[in-house]
Amino acid sequence: MIELSEEQRRELAKPVALALDPVTKETYVLVRADLYERLRGLRYDDGDFCIREAYPLMDEAAAKAGWDDPAMDIYNDLAPKEEP
């Protein structure tokens, strides 16, 4: 872990804190550790989340919104058919 200089502390006080690597010219966004932990939980590629697990919930939400109404089947016919 590094200790912050006064210039770095001032930068971190801004709404968006950026750091520039003078060698590679890459820019980094700096966030507090507690915020990083919260954001890390939202990532989908961490192995704990599988989109297939959300399908039943998505189906339930669509049904509550009326998408299971037979009158909505017309939208299935509007999609172009793929050639085999």
FISERO-669636 format. One record per residue: x, y, z of N, C-alpha, C in turn; residue in one letter. Coordinates in pm, whole numbers, plus 50000, padded with zeros to 5 digits. Example, Ala and Ser with C-alpha at 12.3 -4.5 7.8 and 13.67 -1.06 7.14 Angstrom:
BEGIN
<node n_x="51319" n_y="49431" n_z="50780" ca_x="51230" ca_y="49550" ca_z="50780" c_x="51320" c_y="49670" c_z="50780" r="a"/>
<node n_x="51285" n_y="49775" n_z="50708" ca_x="51367" ca_y="49894" ca_z="50714" c_x="51290" c_y="50003" c_z="50787" r="s"/>
***
This chain:
BEGIN
<node n_x="50085" n_y="49884" n_z="50000" ca_x="50000" ca_y="50000" ca_z="50000" c_x="50090" c_y="50123" c_z="50000" r="m"/>
<node n_x="50048" n_y="50226" n_z="49926" ca_x="50124" ca_y="50350" ca_z="49921" c_x="50054" c_y="50456" c_z="50005" r="i"/>
<node n_x="50130" n_y="50554" n_z="50051" ca_x="50072" ca_y="50667" ca_z="50122" c_x="50047" c_y="50779" c_z="50023" r="e"/>
<node n_x="49937" n_y="50850" n_z="50041" ca_x="49898" ca_y="50955" ca_z="49949" c_x="49975" c_y="51084" c_z="49975" r="l"/>
<node n_x="50011" n_y="51151" n_z="49867" ca_x="50069" ca_y="51285" ca_z="49878" c_x="49953" c_y="51384" c_z="49892" r="s"/>
<node n_x="49983" n_y="51508" n_z="49922" ca_x="49878" ca_y="51610" ca_z="49933" c_x="49808" c_y="51628" c_z="49798" r="e"/>
<node n_x="49882" n_y="51625" n_z="49690" ca_x="49822" ca_y="51638" ca_z="49557" c_x="49723" c_y="51523" c_z="49531" r="e"/>
<node n_x="49761" n_y="51404" n_z="49571" ca_x="49673" ca_y="51289" ca_z="49553" c_x="49549" c_y="51300" c_z="49641" r="q"/>
<node n_x="49565" n_y="51349" n_z="49763" ca_x="49450" ca_y="51367" ca_z="49853" c_x="49352" c_y="51468" c_z="49795" r="r"/>
<node n_x="49403" n_y="51576" n_z="49735" ca_x="49315" ca_y="51676" ca_z="49673" c_x="49240" c_y="51614" c_z="49556" r="r"/>
<node n_x="49307" n_y="51533" n_z="49478" ca_x="49243" ca_y="51467" ca_z="49365" c_x="49133" c_y="51373" c_z="49413" r="e"/>
<node n_x="49156" n_y="51302" n_z="49520" ca_x="49057" ca_y="51208" ca_z="49572" c_x="48936" c_y="51279" c_z="49633" r="l"/>
<node n_x="48949" n_y="51407" n_z="49664" ca_x="48836" ca_y="51483" ca_z="49717" c_x="48737" c_y="51520" c_z="49606" r="a"/>
<node n_x="48777" n_y="51508" n_z="49481" ca_x="48689" ca_y="51540" ca_z="49368" c_x="48585" c_y="51429" c_z="49350" r="k"/>
<node n_x="48472" n_y="51463" n_z="49285" ca_x="48370" ca_y="51360" ca_z="49261" c_x="48424" c_y="51240" c_z="49183" r="p"/>
<node n_x="48510" n_y="51265" n_z="49086" ca_x="48573" ca_y="51157" ca_z="49010" c_x="48724" c_y="51176" c_z="49020" r="v"/>
<node n_x="48790" n_y="51081" n_z="49084" ca_x="48934" ca_y="51091" ca_z="49102" c_x="49004" c_y="51009" c_z="48995" r="a"/>
<node n_x="49092" n_y="51075" n_z="48920" ca_x="49164" ca_y="51008" ca_z="48812" c_x="49313" c_y="51010" c_z="48841" r="l"/>
<node n_x="49382" n_y="50907" n_z="48796" ca_x="49527" ca_y="50899" ca_z="48808" c_x="49583" c_y="50865" c_z="48671" r="a"/>
<node n_x="49690" n_y="50933" n_z="48632" ca_x="49754" ca_y="50911" ca_z="48504" c_x="49890" c_y="50847" c_z="48526" r="l"/>
<node n_x="49914" n_y="50735" n_z="48457" ca_x="50046" ca_y="50673" ca_z="48461" c_x="50131" c_y="50745" c_z="48357" r="d"/>
<node n_x="50235" n_y="50817" n_z="48399" ca_x="50314" ca_y="50895" ca_z="48303" c_x="50392" c_y="50808" c_z="48204" r="p"/>
<node n_x="50415" n_y="50685" n_z="48238" ca_x="50492" ca_y="50597" ca_z="48149" c_x="50401" c_y="50538" c_z="48040" r="v"/>
<node n_x="50289" n_y="50480" n_z="48081" ca_x="50200" ca_y="50413" ca_z="47985" c_x="50092" c_y="50505" c_z="47930" r="t"/>
<node n_x="50072" n_y="50620" n_z="47995" ca_x="49967" ca_y="50716" ca_z="47958" c_x="49827" c_y="50661" c_z="47984" r="k"/>
<node n_x="49817" n_y="50554" n_z="48061" ca_x="49686" ca_y="50499" ca_z="48096" c_x="49627" c_y="50581" c_z="48210" r="e"/>
<node n_x="49494" n_y="50597" n_z="48204" ca_x="49422" ca_y="50669" ca_z="48308" c_x="49346" c_y="50570" c_z="48393" r="t"/>
<node n_x="49348" n_y="50593" n_z="48523" ca_x="49279" ca_y="50506" ca_z="48618" c_x="49177" c_y="50587" c_z="48696" r="y"/>
<node n_x="49067" n_y="50523" n_z="48731" ca_x="48967" ca_y="50583" ca_z="48818" c_x="48991" c_y="50527" c_z="48958" r="v"/>
<node n_x="49004" n_y="50616" n_z="49055" ca_x="49032" ca_y="50574" ca_z="49191" c_x="48904" c_y="50582" c_z="49275" r="l"/>
<node n_x="48877" n_y="50477" n_z="49350" ca_x="48761" ca_y="50476" ca_z="49440" c_x="48805" c_y="50430" c_z="49578" r="v"/>
<node n_x="48728" n_y="50474" n_z="49680" ca_x="48756" ca_y="50429" ca_z="49816" c_x="48736" c_y="50278" c_z="49825" r="r"/>
<node n_x="48803" n_y="50216" n_z="49919" ca_x="48796" ca_y="50070" ca_z="49934" c_x="48655" c_y="50024" c_z="49965" r="a"/>
<node n_x="48580" n_y="50098" n_z="50050" ca_x="48444" ca_y="50056" ca_z="50082" c_x="48352" c_y="50062" c_z="49960" r="d"/>
<node n_x="48371" n_y="50165" n_z="49877" ca_x="48291" ca_y="50175" ca_z="49755" c_x="48330" c_y="50065" c_z="49656" r="l"/>
<node n_x="48459" n_y="50037" n_z="49647" ca_x="48504" ca_y="49929" ca_z="49559" c_x="48439" c_y="49796" c_z="49598" r="y"/>
<node n_x="48432" n_y="49768" n_z="49726" ca_x="48370" ca_y="49642" ca_z="49771" c_x="48224" c_y="49636" c_z="49731" r="e"/>
<node n_x="48153" n_y="49749" n_z="49742" ca_x="48013" ca_y="49752" ca_z="49700" c_x="48002" c_y="49730" c_z="49549" r="r"/>
<node n_x="48087" n_y="49795" n_z="49472" ca_x="48084" ca_y="49780" ca_z="49326" c_x="48124" c_y="49639" c_z="49284" r="l"/>
<node n_x="48217" n_y="49583" n_z="49354" ca_x="48264" ca_y="49449" ca_z="49320" c_x="48151" c_y="49347" c_z="49327" r="r"/>
<node n_x="48059" n_y="49368" n_z="49419" ca_x="47945" ca_y="49278" ca_z="49431" c_x="47849" c_y="49285" c_z="49314" r="g"/>
<node n_x="47859" n_y="49390" n_z="49233" ca_x="47771" ca_y="49405" ca_z="49117" c_x="47826" c_y="49339" c_z="48991" r="l"/>
<node n_x="47949" n_y="49300" n_z="48995" ca_x="48012" ca_y="49239" ca_z="48876" c_x="47951" c_y="49103" c_z="48848" r="r"/>
<node n_x="47934" n_y="49072" n_z="48721" ca_x="47876" ca_y="48944" ca_z="48681" c_x="47981" c_y="48840" c_z="48648" r="y"/>
<node n_x="48104" n_y="48882" n_z="48628" ca_x="48205" ca_y="48787" ca_z="48585" c_x="48288" c_y="48732" c_z="48700" r="d"/>
<node n_x="48237" n_y="48743" n_z="48820" ca_x="48315" ca_y="48697" ca_z="48934" c_x="48289" c_y="48551" c_z="48969" r="d"/>
<node n_x="48207" n_y="48483" n_z="48889" ca_x="48182" ca_y="48341" ca_z="48911" c_x="48064" c_y="48312" c_z="49001" r="g"/>
<node n_x="48014" n_y="48413" n_z="49070" ca_x="47902" ca_y="48391" ca_z="49162" c_x="47766" c_y="48413" c_z="49096" r="d"/>
<node n_x="47765" n_y="48464" n_z="48974" ca_x="47639" ca_y="48496" ca_z="48909" c_x="47632" c_y="48426" c_z="48774" r="f"/>
<node n_x="47518" n_y="48367" n_z="48748" ca_x="47493" ca_y="48303" ca_z="48619" c_x="47364" c_y="48361" c_z="48564" r="c"/>
<node n_x="47368" n_y="48418" n_z="48445" ca_x="47251" ca_y="48482" ca_z="48387" c_x="47133" c_y="48387" c_z="48377" r="i"/>
<node n_x="47161" n_y="48260" n_z="48359" ca_x="47051" ca_y="48163" ca_z="48349" c_x="46967" c_y="48157" c_z="48477" r="r"/>
<node n_x="47030" n_y="48189" n_z="48590" ca_x="46956" ca_y="48191" ca_z="48715" c_x="46852" c_y="48302" c_z="48718" r="e"/>
<node n_x="46871" n_y="48404" n_z="48637" ca_x="46778" ca_y="48517" ca_z="48634" c_x="46660" c_y="48493" c_z="48541" r="a"/>
<node n_x="46668" n_y="48394" n_z="48453" ca_x="46561" ca_y="48372" ca_z="48355" c_x="46424" c_y="48353" c_z="48419" r="y"/>
<node n_x="46409" n_y="48271" n_z="48523" ca_x="46276" ca_y="48257" ca_z="48583" c_x="46223" c_y="48390" c_z="48638" r="p"/>
<node n_x="46311" n_y="48470" n_z="48694" ca_x="46268" ca_y="48600" ca_z="48747" c_x="46228" c_y="48693" c_z="48634" r="l"/>
<node n_x="46300" n_y="48689" n_z="48524" ca_x="46265" ca_y="48771" ca_z="48409" c_x="46131" c_y="48727" c_z="48351" r="m"/>
<node n_x="46108" n_y="48596" n_z="48343" ca_x="45981" ca_y="48544" ca_z="48294" c_x="45866" c_y="48589" c_z="48385" r="d"/>
<node n_x="45889" n_y="48584" n_z="48515" ca_x="45786" ca_y="48624" ca_z="48610" c_x="45754" c_y="48773" c_z="48595" r="e"/>
<node n_x="45857" n_y="48855" n_z="48580" ca_x="45836" ca_y="49000" ca_z="48564" c_x="45761" c_y="49028" c_z="48434" r="a"/>
<node n_x="45797" n_y="48957" n_z="48327" ca_x="45728" ca_y="48977" ca_z="48199" c_x="45583" c_y="48935" c_z="48209" r="a"/>
<node n_x="45556" n_y="48826" n_z="48277" ca_x="45418" ca_y="48779" ca_z="48293" c_x="45335" c_y="48881" c_z="48371" r="a"/>
<node n_x="45393" n_y="48937" n_z="48477" ca_x="45321" ca_y="49038" ca_z="48554" c_x="45295" c_y="49163" c_z="48472" r="k"/>
<node n_x="45379" n_y="49189" n_z="48373" ca_x="45362" ca_y="49306" ca_z="48287" c_x="45266" c_y="49278" c_z="48173" r="a"/>
<node n_x="45214" n_y="49156" n_z="48165" ca_x="45115" ca_y="49124" ca_z="48063" c_x="45168" c_y="49056" c_z="47939" r="g"/>
<node n_x="45296" n_y="49023" n_z="47937" ca_x="45354" ca_y="48962" ca_z="47818" c_x="45312" c_y="48817" c_z="47798" r="w"/>
<node n_x="45246" n_y="48756" n_z="47897" ca_x="45197" ca_y="48620" ca_z="47877" c_x="45056" c_y="48618" c_z="47820" r="d"/>
<node n_x="45000" n_y="48736" n_z="47794" ca_x="44868" ca_y="48748" ca_z="47732" c_x="44876" c_y="48694" c_z="47589" r="d"/>
<node n_x="44786" n_y="48604" n_z="47549" ca_x="44790" ca_y="48550" ca_z="47413" c_x="44787" c_y="48658" c_z="47305" r="p"/>
<node n_x="44728" n_y="48772" n_z="47333" ca_x="44726" ca_y="48881" ca_z="47234" c_x="44867" c_y="48931" c_z="47203" r="a"/>
<node n_x="44961" n_y="48906" n_z="47292" ca_x="45098" ca_y="48952" ca_z="47270" c_x="45175" c_y="48860" c_z="47176" r="m"/>
<node n_x="45117" n_y="48744" n_z="47142" ca_x="45184" ca_y="48650" ca_z="47051" c_x="45210" c_y="48711" c_z="46915" r="d"/>
<node n_x="45138" n_y="48816" n_z="46880" ca_x="45160" ca_y="48880" ca_z="46750" c_x="45305" c_y="48928" c_z="46736" r="i"/>
<node n_x="45366" n_y="48964" n_z="46849" ca_x="45504" ca_y="49012" ca_z="46843" c_x="45601" c_y="48901" c_z="46802" r="y"/>
<node n_x="45566" n_y="48777" n_z="46826" ca_x="45650" ca_y="48667" ca_z="46781" c_x="45650" c_y="48659" c_z="46628" r="n"/>
<node n_x="45539" n_y="48696" n_z="46566" ca_x="45528" ca_y="48690" ca_z="46421" c_x="45595" c_y="48808" c_z="46353" r="d"/>
<node n_x="45624" n_y="48914" n_z="46424" ca_x="45687" ca_y="49032" ca_z="46365" c_x="45837" c_y="49017" c_z="46349" r="l"/>
<node n_x="45896" n_y="48926" n_z="46422" ca_x="46042" ca_y="48907" ca_z="46412" c_x="46074" c_y="48837" c_z="46281" r="a"/>
<node n_x="46174" n_y="48884" n_z="46209" ca_x="46210" ca_y="48817" ca_z="46083" c_x="46257" c_y="48674" c_z="46109" r="p"/>
<node n_x="46218" n_y="48586" n_z="46023" ca_x="46257" ca_y="48445" ca_z="46035" c_x="46397" c_y="48426" c_z="45979" r="k"/>
<node n_x="46476" n_y="48348" n_z="46049" ca_x="46612" ca_y="48318" ca_z="46002" c_x="46607" c_y="48203" c_z="45904" r="e"/>
<node n_x="46684" n_y="48215" n_z="45799" ca_x="46694" ca_y="48108" ca_z="45700" c_x="46786" c_y="48000" c_z="45754" r="e"/>
<node n_x="46748" n_y="47870" n_z="45735" ca_x="46835" ca_y="47762" ca_z="45784" c_x="46963" c_y="47749" c_z="45705" r="p"/>
***
